[in-house]
């Protein structure tokens, strides 16, 4: 990112979340083996394409299976399911950043994004 344009999806200082439209989304586990990460990302992209194809065809059974595959990949990446950090901090996935301990950081470093 250039200095003149802020990151559109800033990451929290601890690297646990990124912010989209004022909401926290859990990042992938940074401790994953790179090959495992690559495999899971490929699986996720394949599953997301399958979701789109199933929706386009109105195939409810295929949609259910594809969404299950998305969930499996996201859990493997650490974006869903048990948290990947070990300090006991709660999972704030999908919370509005303004309602979390990250509010001050976000307001200070990303004032153009404040509601």
mmCIF file of the C-alpha atoms, coordinates in Angstrom:
data_MODEL
# 
_entry.id   MODEL 
# 
loop_
_atom_site.group_PDB 
_atom_site.id 
_atom_site.type_symbol 
_atom_site.label_atom_id 
_atom_site.label_alt_id 
_atom_site.label_comp_id 
_atom_site.label_asym_id 
_atom_site.label_entity_id 
_atom_site.label_seq_id 
_atom_site.pdbx_PDB_ins_code 
_atom_site.Cartn_x 
_atom_site.Cartn_y 
_atom_site.Cartn_z 
_atom_site.occupancy 
_atom_site.B_iso_or_equiv 
_atom_site.pdbx_formal_charge 
_atom_site.auth_seq_id 
_atom_site.auth_comp_id 
_atom_site.auth_asym_id 
_atom_site.auth_atom_id 
_atom_site.pdbx_PDB_model_num 
ATOM 1   C CA . UNK A 1 1   ? 0.000   0.000   0.000   1.00 0.00 ? 1   UNK A CA 1 
ATOM 2   C CA . UNK A 1 2   ? 1.272   3.465   -0.743  1.00 0.00 ? 2   UNK A CA 1 
ATOM 3   C CA . UNK A 1 3   ? 1.540   6.080   1.978   1.00 0.00 ? 3   UNK A CA 1 
ATOM 4   C CA . UNK A 1 4   ? -1.124  8.173   0.256   1.00 0.00 ? 4   UNK A CA 1 
ATOM 5   C CA . UNK A 1 5   ? -3.721  5.424   0.177   1.00 0.00 ? 5   UNK A CA 1 
ATOM 6   C CA . UNK A 1 6   ? -4.610  3.536   3.372   1.00 0.00 ? 6   UNK A CA 1 
ATOM 7   C CA . UNK A 1 7   ? -5.031  -0.219  3.426   1.00 0.00 ? 7   UNK A CA 1 
ATOM 8   C CA . UNK A 1 8   ? -8.679  -0.909  2.513   1.00 0.00 ? 8   UNK A CA 1 
ATOM 9   C CA . UNK A 1 9   ? -8.680  -3.936  4.853   1.00 0.00 ? 9   UNK A CA 1 
ATOM 10  C CA . UNK A 1 10  ? -6.421  -3.014  7.765   1.00 0.00 ? 10  UNK A CA 1 
ATOM 11  C CA . UNK A 1 11  ? -5.203  -5.738  10.092  1.00 0.00 ? 11  UNK A CA 1 
ATOM 12  C CA . UNK A 1 12  ? -5.312  -5.349  13.843  1.00 0.00 ? 12  UNK A CA 1 
ATOM 13  C CA . UNK A 1 13  ? -1.922  -4.819  15.500  1.00 0.00 ? 13  UNK A CA 1 
ATOM 14  C CA . UNK A 1 14  ? -1.941  -8.395  16.834  1.00 0.00 ? 14  UNK A CA 1 
ATOM 15  C CA . UNK A 1 15  ? -2.686  -9.833  13.378  1.00 0.00 ? 15  UNK A CA 1 
ATOM 16  C CA . UNK A 1 16  ? -5.821  -11.666 14.524  1.00 0.00 ? 16  UNK A CA 1 
ATOM 17  C CA . UNK A 1 17  ? -8.354  -9.758  12.452  1.00 0.00 ? 17  UNK A CA 1 
ATOM 18  C CA . UNK A 1 18  ? -8.762  -7.550  9.417   1.00 0.00 ? 18  UNK A CA 1 
ATOM 19  C CA . UNK A 1 19  ? -11.482 -4.931  9.154   1.00 0.00 ? 19  UNK A CA 1 
ATOM 20  C CA . UNK A 1 20  ? -14.085 -4.674  6.397   1.00 0.00 ? 20  UNK A CA 1 
ATOM 21  C CA . UNK A 1 21  ? -16.737 -1.947  6.579   1.00 0.00 ? 21  UNK A CA 1 
ATOM 22  C CA . UNK A 1 22  ? -16.133 -1.559  10.309  1.00 0.00 ? 22  UNK A CA 1 
ATOM 23  C CA . UNK A 1 23  ? -16.413 -5.259  11.130  1.00 0.00 ? 23  UNK A CA 1 
ATOM 24  C CA . UNK A 1 24  ? -13.686 -7.631  12.352  1.00 0.00 ? 24  UNK A CA 1 
ATOM 25  C CA . UNK A 1 25  ? -12.989 -10.792 10.365  1.00 0.00 ? 25  UNK A CA 1 
ATOM 26  C CA . UNK A 1 26  ? -10.597 -13.419 11.686  1.00 0.00 ? 26  UNK A CA 1 
ATOM 27  C CA . UNK A 1 27  ? -7.351  -13.823 9.786   1.00 0.00 ? 27  UNK A CA 1 
ATOM 28  C CA . UNK A 1 28  ? -5.903  -17.164 8.845   1.00 0.00 ? 28  UNK A CA 1 
ATOM 29  C CA . UNK A 1 29  ? -3.580  -18.843 11.294  1.00 0.00 ? 29  UNK A CA 1 
ATOM 30  C CA . UNK A 1 30  ? -0.106  -17.426 10.551  1.00 0.00 ? 30  UNK A CA 1 
ATOM 31  C CA . UNK A 1 31  ? 1.489   -20.567 11.998  1.00 0.00 ? 31  UNK A CA 1 
ATOM 32  C CA . UNK A 1 32  ? 0.181   -22.891 9.285   1.00 0.00 ? 32  UNK A CA 1 
ATOM 33  C CA . UNK A 1 33  ? 2.711   -24.708 7.165   1.00 0.00 ? 33  UNK A CA 1 
ATOM 34  C CA . UNK A 1 34  ? 2.917   -22.811 3.832   1.00 0.00 ? 34  UNK A CA 1 
ATOM 35  C CA . UNK A 1 35  ? 2.060   -25.907 1.792   1.00 0.00 ? 35  UNK A CA 1 
ATOM 36  C CA . UNK A 1 36  ? -0.939  -26.654 4.003   1.00 0.00 ? 36  UNK A CA 1 
ATOM 37  C CA . UNK A 1 37  ? -2.072  -23.028 3.687   1.00 0.00 ? 37  UNK A CA 1 
ATOM 38  C CA . UNK A 1 38  ? -1.766  -23.145 -0.105  1.00 0.00 ? 38  UNK A CA 1 
ATOM 39  C CA . UNK A 1 39  ? -3.776  -26.359 -0.266  1.00 0.00 ? 39  UNK A CA 1 
ATOM 40  C CA . UNK A 1 40  ? -6.495  -24.967 1.995   1.00 0.00 ? 40  UNK A CA 1 
ATOM 41  C CA . UNK A 1 41  ? -6.687  -21.715 0.016   1.00 0.00 ? 41  UNK A CA 1 
ATOM 42  C CA . UNK A 1 42  ? -7.040  -23.677 -3.237  1.00 0.00 ? 42  UNK A CA 1 
ATOM 43  C CA . UNK A 1 43  ? -9.753  -25.799 -1.602  1.00 0.00 ? 43  UNK A CA 1 
ATOM 44  C CA . UNK A 1 44  ? -11.515 -22.653 -0.427  1.00 0.00 ? 44  UNK A CA 1 
ATOM 45  C CA . UNK A 1 45  ? -11.435 -21.018 -3.848  1.00 0.00 ? 45  UNK A CA 1 
ATOM 46  C CA . UNK A 1 46  ? -12.689 -24.212 -5.493  1.00 0.00 ? 46  UNK A CA 1 
ATOM 47  C CA . UNK A 1 47  ? -15.517 -24.455 -2.945  1.00 0.00 ? 47  UNK A CA 1 
ATOM 48  C CA . UNK A 1 48  ? -16.482 -20.796 -3.468  1.00 0.00 ? 48  UNK A CA 1 
ATOM 49  C CA . UNK A 1 49  ? -16.669 -21.369 -7.225  1.00 0.00 ? 49  UNK A CA 1 
ATOM 50  C CA . UNK A 1 50  ? -18.854 -24.410 -6.544  1.00 0.00 ? 50  UNK A CA 1 
ATOM 51  C CA . UNK A 1 51  ? -21.167 -22.263 -4.388  1.00 0.00 ? 51  UNK A CA 1 
ATOM 52  C CA . UNK A 1 52  ? -21.580 -19.841 -7.274  1.00 0.00 ? 52  UNK A CA 1 
ATOM 53  C CA . UNK A 1 53  ? -22.202 -22.609 -9.788  1.00 0.00 ? 53  UNK A CA 1 
ATOM 54  C CA . UNK A 1 54  ? -24.778 -24.271 -7.528  1.00 0.00 ? 54  UNK A CA 1 
ATOM 55  C CA . UNK A 1 55  ? -26.572 -20.971 -6.991  1.00 0.00 ? 55  UNK A CA 1 
ATOM 56  C CA . UNK A 1 56  ? -26.623 -20.300 -10.720 1.00 0.00 ? 56  UNK A CA 1 
ATOM 57  C CA . UNK A 1 57  ? -28.178 -23.725 -11.357 1.00 0.00 ? 57  UNK A CA 1 
ATOM 58  C CA . UNK A 1 58  ? -30.529 -23.550 -8.357  1.00 0.00 ? 58  UNK A CA 1 
ATOM 59  C CA . UNK A 1 59  ? -29.085 -26.860 -7.138  1.00 0.00 ? 59  UNK A CA 1 
ATOM 60  C CA . UNK A 1 60  ? -29.796 -26.933 -3.391  1.00 0.00 ? 60  UNK A CA 1 
ATOM 61  C CA . UNK A 1 61  ? -27.973 -30.226 -2.780  1.00 0.00 ? 61  UNK A CA 1 
ATOM 62  C CA . UNK A 1 62  ? -24.801 -29.016 -4.539  1.00 0.00 ? 62  UNK A CA 1 
ATOM 63  C CA . UNK A 1 63  ? -25.079 -25.685 -2.713  1.00 0.00 ? 63  UNK A CA 1 
ATOM 64  C CA . UNK A 1 64  ? -25.239 -27.421 0.652   1.00 0.00 ? 64  UNK A CA 1 
ATOM 65  C CA . UNK A 1 65  ? -22.190 -29.547 -0.208  1.00 0.00 ? 65  UNK A CA 1 
ATOM 66  C CA . UNK A 1 66  ? -20.222 -26.558 -1.524  1.00 0.00 ? 66  UNK A CA 1 
ATOM 67  C CA . UNK A 1 67  ? -20.980 -24.481 1.564   1.00 0.00 ? 67  UNK A CA 1 
ATOM 68  C CA . UNK A 1 68  ? -19.823 -27.373 3.711   1.00 0.00 ? 68  UNK A CA 1 
ATOM 69  C CA . UNK A 1 69  ? -16.569 -27.448 1.740   1.00 0.00 ? 69  UNK A CA 1 
ATOM 70  C CA . UNK A 1 70  ? -16.129 -23.683 2.265   1.00 0.00 ? 70  UNK A CA 1 
ATOM 71  C CA . UNK A 1 71  ? -16.655 -24.146 5.998   1.00 0.00 ? 71  UNK A CA 1 
ATOM 72  C CA . UNK A 1 72  ? -14.162 -27.030 6.139   1.00 0.00 ? 72  UNK A CA 1 
ATOM 73  C CA . UNK A 1 73  ? -11.471 -24.985 4.379   1.00 0.00 ? 73  UNK A CA 1 
ATOM 74  C CA . UNK A 1 74  ? -12.089 -21.904 6.536   1.00 0.00 ? 74  UNK A CA 1 
ATOM 75  C CA . UNK A 1 75  ? -11.859 -24.032 9.691   1.00 0.00 ? 75  UNK A CA 1 
ATOM 76  C CA . UNK A 1 76  ? -8.599  -25.526 8.431   1.00 0.00 ? 76  UNK A CA 1 
ATOM 77  C CA . UNK A 1 77  ? -7.245  -22.024 7.834   1.00 0.00 ? 77  UNK A CA 1 
ATOM 78  C CA . UNK A 1 78  ? -8.269  -20.994 11.337  1.00 0.00 ? 78  UNK A CA 1 
ATOM 79  C CA . UNK A 1 79  ? -10.796 -18.407 10.148  1.00 0.00 ? 79  UNK A CA 1 
ATOM 80  C CA . UNK A 1 80  ? -13.636 -20.294 11.826  1.00 0.00 ? 80  UNK A CA 1 
ATOM 81  C CA . UNK A 1 81  ? -13.880 -22.729 14.709  1.00 0.00 ? 81  UNK A CA 1 
ATOM 82  C CA . UNK A 1 82  ? -11.494 -22.672 17.660  1.00 0.00 ? 82  UNK A CA 1 
ATOM 83  C CA . UNK A 1 83  ? -9.187  -19.656 17.748  1.00 0.00 ? 83  UNK A CA 1 
ATOM 84  C CA . UNK A 1 84  ? -5.568  -20.187 16.785  1.00 0.00 ? 84  UNK A CA 1 
ATOM 85  C CA . UNK A 1 85  ? -4.088  -17.937 19.482  1.00 0.00 ? 85  UNK A CA 1 
ATOM 86  C CA . UNK A 1 86  ? -3.334  -19.296 22.919  1.00 0.00 ? 86  UNK A CA 1 
ATOM 87  C CA . UNK A 1 87  ? -3.562  -16.340 25.316  1.00 0.00 ? 87  UNK A CA 1 
ATOM 88  C CA . UNK A 1 88  ? -7.225  -16.854 26.170  1.00 0.00 ? 88  UNK A CA 1 
ATOM 89  C CA . UNK A 1 89  ? -8.451  -13.725 24.368  1.00 0.00 ? 89  UNK A CA 1 
ATOM 90  C CA . UNK A 1 90  ? -12.048 -14.056 23.159  1.00 0.00 ? 90  UNK A CA 1 
ATOM 91  C CA . UNK A 1 91  ? -13.041 -14.505 19.543  1.00 0.00 ? 91  UNK A CA 1 
ATOM 92  C CA . UNK A 1 92  ? -14.381 -11.208 18.207  1.00 0.00 ? 92  UNK A CA 1 
ATOM 93  C CA . UNK A 1 93  ? -14.980 -12.469 14.676  1.00 0.00 ? 93  UNK A CA 1 
ATOM 94  C CA . UNK A 1 94  ? -17.761 -10.509 12.945  1.00 0.00 ? 94  UNK A CA 1 
ATOM 95  C CA . UNK A 1 95  ? -18.060 -7.980  15.777  1.00 0.00 ? 95  UNK A CA 1 
ATOM 96  C CA . UNK A 1 96  ? -18.220 -4.292  14.948  1.00 0.00 ? 96  UNK A CA 1 
ATOM 97  C CA . UNK A 1 97  ? -14.751 -2.932  15.643  1.00 0.00 ? 97  UNK A CA 1 
ATOM 98  C CA . UNK A 1 98  ? -16.252 0.053   17.493  1.00 0.00 ? 98  UNK A CA 1 
ATOM 99  C CA . UNK A 1 99  ? -17.644 -2.351  20.116  1.00 0.00 ? 99  UNK A CA 1 
ATOM 100 C CA . UNK A 1 100 ? -14.341 -4.129  20.779  1.00 0.00 ? 100 UNK A CA 1 
ATOM 101 C CA . UNK A 1 101 ? -10.998 -3.417  22.463  1.00 0.00 ? 101 UNK A CA 1 
ATOM 102 C CA . UNK A 1 102 ? -9.717  -2.494  18.962  1.00 0.00 ? 102 UNK A CA 1 
ATOM 103 C CA . UNK A 1 103 ? -11.966 0.611   18.747  1.00 0.00 ? 103 UNK A CA 1 
ATOM 104 C CA . UNK A 1 104 ? -9.325  3.123   19.858  1.00 0.00 ? 104 UNK A CA 1 
ATOM 105 C CA . UNK A 1 105 ? -6.691  1.664   17.512  1.00 0.00 ? 105 UNK A CA 1 
ATOM 106 C CA . UNK A 1 106 ? -9.100  1.749   14.594  1.00 0.00 ? 106 UNK A CA 1 
ATOM 107 C CA . UNK A 1 107 ? -10.283 5.280   15.293  1.00 0.00 ? 107 UNK A CA 1 
ATOM 108 C CA . UNK A 1 108 ? -6.726  6.561   15.642  1.00 0.00 ? 108 UNK A CA 1 
ATOM 109 C CA . UNK A 1 109 ? -5.195  4.797   12.657  1.00 0.00 ? 109 UNK A CA 1 
ATOM 110 C CA . UNK A 1 110 ? -8.180  4.783   10.331  1.00 0.00 ? 110 UNK A CA 1 
ATOM 111 C CA . UNK A 1 111 ? -10.197 7.926   11.122  1.00 0.00 ? 111 UNK A CA 1 
ATOM 112 C CA . UNK A 1 112 ? -11.595 8.094   7.583   1.00 0.00 ? 112 UNK A CA 1 
ATOM 113 C CA . UNK A 1 113 ? -13.324 4.757   8.257   1.00 0.00 ? 113 UNK A CA 1 
ATOM 114 C CA . UNK A 1 114 ? -15.166 5.838   11.383  1.00 0.00 ? 114 UNK A CA 1 
ATOM 115 C CA . UNK A 1 115 ? -18.950 5.725   11.129  1.00 0.00 ? 115 UNK A CA 1 
# 
